[in-house]
Amino acid sequence: MAKTKTQRSLDTWTEQEWTTPSGKKSKDTGEVYGPKNKIKALQSSAKGRARLARANKKKREATARGEQYADHGLHSRKKKA
């Protein structure tokens, strides 16, 4: 049986290497966690570094409030109806 689109997407997501911008644990640094390729791409430009800084700030603020997740805007997602 062929995999559904959702199952293929999960396979792709699972195969990616995920990291923080510093390479350290997110719980220690308060940084966002994302695919290594996307983090490197953002770090390669001034605009991307500024975007990462904003995301890290939002992540740290949410963590300080005791929230596990932060809406920092780096991860694209579809809105559910």
N, C-alpha and C positions, 0 to 999 in steps of 0.2 A: 504494500500500500504506500502510495506517495505521501510525503509529508505536506502538511498544510503550510500556508504562508507564515502563520504565526510560529509554527515549529521550526521552519527554516530560519526565521528571524532570531529565535532563541538560540539556535545553533551558532549563528554568526556572532551574536552577543557573547556567548560563552567562550568562543575561540579567541576573542580579543584579549590582549594583555591590558589590565587596568592598573592605574597607579595615581599617585598625587603628583603635583608639579615638582615637589622636592624629592620624591621617591621614598619618603618616610611614611609611617602609618598616619592615616587621617585622624585617628583618635588622639594622637600625640601632637599633631600640628594644627588641626582644625581646618585643613585644606579640603577642597573638593576632590572627589575621586572620579576619574574618568578614563576612557580609552587612551592608551599611551600615545597613539598616533595623533589624536585630537589635542592632547596636552602639548605635544611637541610642536604641532602646527600653531597653536595659540602662542607659545613661547617664542616663536620665530619672528613675530612682528610687535611693534610698540602697541598697536591697537589690540592685539591678542593678549599681550601681557596686562594691559589695563582691564580687559574683560575678565581675565583670570583673577586679578586683584579684587575686582568688584564681587565676583562669585565667592572668593575666599572670605571676604568681609561678611557677606550674607550668610555663608555657612557657619562662620564663627558666632555671629549674632544668634542664629537659630540654635546652635549648640548651647550657648549661654542661657537661653530660655528653656533648655531641657528638651528640645525637639531633636528627633533623630534625623529628619529630612529637612532640607532647605530648598526653597524655590529660587535657585540662583540663575536659572536661564541657560546653562550650558548644554543641557541635554534636551534634545528635541523630543516632543511627545505629541501625540494626537489627543485632542479633546474628545471625550466620550459623550455621546448624545444622551 
